[in-house]
Amino acid sequence: MPVKSFDLPVTGEQKIRVVYQQPDVSVFAETPLIVMLHDFPGGHKSSCDGLFDDMEYRMAAMGLPSVRFDFRGCGESDSTEVEFCLENAVADLNAVLQWAQHDAGHRSCIMVGEGMGATVAALGYKTETVRAMILLWPALILNQTHFKGLFTREKMLEGDKSEDGHVEFNGHRLGKLFINEIYQSDLTATLQKIKAPTLIQHGTADGDVPLNQAYFGRDHIPGMADLAIFEGGVHGLKGLNIRQHMFLNIEYFLGRLLKKLDLSSKN
């Protein structure tokens, strides 16, 4: 399973760290690229309990190539955490998709987003290239996630007093632009554009992203939406038994999709 890591230019001065895995053998006529999008704060190496490490291994076993990367301001990519914003994250995703199509030769992709990575996946959705969406504990109503703590009077005063408008939040420095994006975000129209089959997985005991966000996604995505709810599942669906069932759902979902794609490519 060849794996390579490289820096991909996004702007004239900034790059993002990318990890690309190409399986030894692909058994499908059309093989979409699995694009993994991490939560924020975080990075592709710090996804919940090694989520993307396991995902990469399991996708390779299915004959699927995958790519994961750090958004700017995260992990090993350029920029600083305080400069992270959704606008830049979508630009980073677009750079990866452009590389995938023009340099790596992938005509289509399947996006896997966890937490705020699911937000970026929805914002970066392209009907012509995205074959499916897998949204894990998706943050779709941002000002009702754990980030709602940013909008207390105390935090707003803290932002006003800081030189660049940043706020210290749970050990992280969040910038003014990102905070404004959270406050103003409304993904209703964005979700309504998603026509691809979508799998949403969430836990009932998620303290960071409430369960109602999974239902919000299901109710507003017009494409076929499968919803898997895990009773007692915490943020990240941690725990061996729950995580195993989560991956079984993903593999079954992808198996059906790939069979359909393979049959259509032969017609």
C-alpha positions in Angstrom: 0.0 0.0 0.0 2.1 2.9 -1.2 1.7 6.0 0.9 3.3 9.4 0.2 3.3 12.7 2.1 3.9 16.0 0.4 3.2 19.8 0.7 0.6 21.1 -1.7 0.6 24.8 -2.6 -2.7 26.6 -1.9 -1.6 30.2 -2.3 1.7 31.7 -3.5 3.1 31.6 0.1 1.1 28.9 1.9 1.1 25.1 1.6 -0.9 22.3 3.2 0.4 18.9 4.2 -1.2 16.0 2.3 -1.0 12.2 2.8 -2.0 10.1 -0.2 -2.6 6.3 -0.2 -2.9 4.3 -3.3 -3.9 0.6 -2.9 -1.9 -2.1 -4.7 -5.0 -3.3 -6.6 -8.3 -1.7 -7.4 -11.2 -4.0 -8.4 -13.6 -1.3 -9.6 -14.0 0.1 -13.1 -14.5 3.6 -11.5 -12.5 4.0 -8.3 -13.4 7.2 -6.4 -10.9 8.8 -4.2 -11.8 8.9 -0.5 -11.2 12.5 0.8 -11.0 12.7 4.6 -11.7 16.1 6.3 -10.7 16.5 9.9 -12.5 18.4 12.7 -11.3 21.8 14.1 -9.4 22.2 16.3 -7.4 19.2 15.1 -5.6 17.7 12.2 -5.5 14.6 10.1 -3.3 12.8 12.6 -5.3 13.9 15.7 -8.7 12.8 14.4 -10.8 11.0 17.1 -9.0 7.9 18.4 -7.0 7.4 15.2 -10.2 7.5 13.0 -8.3 8.4 9.8 -5.6 5.9 10.3 -8.2 3.1 10.5 -10.1 4.6 7.6 -7.0 4.7 5.4 -6.3 1.0 6.2 -9.9 -0.1 5.7 -10.3 1.8 2.4 -7.1 0.3 1.0 -8.5 -3.2 1.9 -11.6 -2.3 -0.2 -9.3 -1.2 -3.1 -10.0 2.5 -2.6 -7.3 5.2 -2.7 -7.6 7.9 0.0 -6.2 11.3 0.8 -6.1 13.3 4.1 -4.6 16.6 4.8 -4.3 19.4 7.4 -6.3 22.6 6.9 -4.2 25.7 7.0 -3.6 26.6 10.7 -3.8 22.9 11.7 -1.3 20.1 12.1 1.7 20.4 9.8 0.2 22.9 7.3 1.2 26.5 7.0 -0.5 29.5 8.8 -1.6 29.7 12.5 -4.5 28.4 14.4 -5.9 31.9 14.9 -6.1 32.4 11.1 -8.2 29.3 10.5 -11.5 30.0 8.9 -14.1 28.1 6.9 -13.4 30.1 3.8 -9.7 29.1 3.8 -10.7 25.5 4.7 -12.9 25.2 1.6 -10.0 26.7 -0.5 -7.7 24.0 0.9 -10.3 21.3 0.0 -10.6 22.7 -3.5 -6.8 22.6 -3.9 -6.8 19.0 -2.9 -9.6 18.1 -5.3 -7.9 20.0 -8.2 -4.6 18.0 -7.4 -6.6 14.8 -7.3 -8.2 15.4 -10.7 -5.3 16.9 -12.6 -2.2 15.3 -11.0 -3.4 12.0 -9.6 -6.0 11.2 -12.2 -9.1 10.7 -10.0 -12.3 11.6 -11.8 -14.5 11.4 -8.8 -14.4 11.3 -5.0 -16.2 10.4 -1.8 -15.9 12.9 1.0 -15.7 11.8 4.6 -16.0 14.7 7.1 -15.9 14.5 10.9 -17.3 17.3 13.1 -16.4 20.6 11.4 -14.8 18.6 8.6 -18.4 17.7 7.7 -19.2 21.4 7.5 -16.3 21.9 5.0 -17.4 18.8 3.0 -20.9 20.3 2.6 -19.6 23.7 1.7 -17.2 22.2 -0.9 -19.6 19.7 -2.4 -19.5 19.6 -6.2 -22.3 17.7 -8.0 -20.1 16.7 -11.0 -17.3 15.0 -9.0 -18.7 13.9 -5.5 -20.2 10.5 -5.7 -21.1 10.2 -2.0 -20.8 11.9 1.4 -20.1 10.3 4.7 -20.8 12.8 7.6 -19.6 11.7 11.0 -21.0 13.6 14.0 -21.5 16.5 11.6 -21.4 20.1 12.9 -24.2 21.6 10.8 -25.6 24.3 13.1 -22.4 25.8 14.3 -23.6 28.2 16.9 -25.4 25.3 18.6 -22.3 23.1 19.0 -19.8 23.5 21.9 -18.7 26.7 20.1 -21.8 28.4 21.5 -19.6 29.2 24.5 -17.9 31.8 22.3 -21.0 34.0 22.5 -21.1 34.7 26.2 -20.7 38.4 27.2 -17.3 37.5 28.8 -15.9 36.0 25.6 -17.2 38.8 23.4 -15.5 41.3 25.7 -12.3 39.3 25.5 -12.4 39.5 21.7 -12.9 43.2 21.8 -9.9 43.7 24.1 -7.5 41.5 22.2 -5.4 43.3 19.5 -6.5 41.0 16.6 -9.9 40.1 17.9 -9.0 36.5 18.9 -10.5 34.6 21.8 -8.9 31.9 23.9 -11.3 28.9 23.9 -10.7 25.5 25.4 -6.9 25.9 25.1 -7.1 27.2 21.5 -6.8 30.7 19.9 -9.8 31.3 17.6 -9.8 34.3 15.2 -12.5 36.9 14.7 -13.3 35.9 11.2 -13.9 32.3 12.2 -16.0 33.4 15.2 -18.1 35.5 12.8 -18.5 32.6 10.5 -19.9 30.4 13.3 -22.3 33.1 14.5 -23.7 33.8 11.0 -23.6 30.3 9.5 -26.7 28.8 8.0 -26.1 25.6 6.0 -29.8 25.1 5.0 -29.3 26.1 1.4 -25.9 24.4 1.2 -27.3 21.0 2.3 -30.2 21.3 -0.1 -27.7 21.2 -3.0 -26.3 17.8 -2.0 -27.7 15.2 -4.5 -25.2 12.4 -3.7 -26.0 9.5 -1.5 -25.1 10.5 2.1 -24.4 8.5 5.2 -24.7 10.3 8.6 -23.5 8.7 11.8 -23.9 10.2 15.3 -24.2 9.3 19.0 -27.0 10.1 21.4 -24.5 11.2 24.1 -22.4 13.6 22.0 -21.6 16.6 24.3 -19.9 18.7 21.6 -22.3 18.3 18.6 -25.9 17.6 19.7 -27.8 14.8 18.0 -30.4 17.2 16.5 -27.7 18.2 14.0 -27.7 14.7 12.4 -31.5 15.0 12.0 -31.0 18.5 10.5 -28.7 17.0 7.9 -31.1 14.2 7.1 -34.0 16.5 6.7 -32.3 19.0 4.4 -30.2 16.8 2.1 -32.4 15.8 -0.9 -30.3 12.9 -2.0 -30.6 9.5 -0.4 -29.6 9.9 3.2 -28.9 7.0 5.5 -28.9 7.8 9.2 -27.2 5.6 11.9 -27.7 6.7 15.5 -25.7 5.0 18.3 -27.4 4.9 21.7 -24.9 6.1 24.3 -22.4 7.1 21.7 -20.2 10.0 22.7 -18.4 12.5 20.4 -16.3 10.6 17.9 -18.2 7.4 18.5 -15.3 6.1 20.6 -15.2 2.7 22.1 -14.2 -0.5 20.2 -17.7 -2.0 19.8 -19.3 1.3 18.6 -16.4 2.1 16.3 -16.5 -1.4 14.7 -20.2 -1.0 14.0 -19.6 2.5 12.6 -17.0 1.1 10.1 -19.3 -1.8 9.2 -22.0 0.8 8.3 -19.4 2.7 6.1 -18.2 -0.5 4.4 -21.8 -1.6 3.6 -22.7 1.9 2.4 -19.7 2.0 0.1 -20.2 -1.5 -1.1 -23.6 -0.7 -2.4 -22.4 2.5 -4.0 -19.4 1.0 -5.6 -21.4 -1.9 -7.0 -23.8 0.6 -8.6 -20.9 2.7 -10.0 -19.2 -0.5 -11.4 -22.4 -1.6 -13.1 -23.1 1.8 -14.6 -19.6 2.0 -16.0 -20.1 -1.3 -17.9 -23.3 -0.2 -19.5 
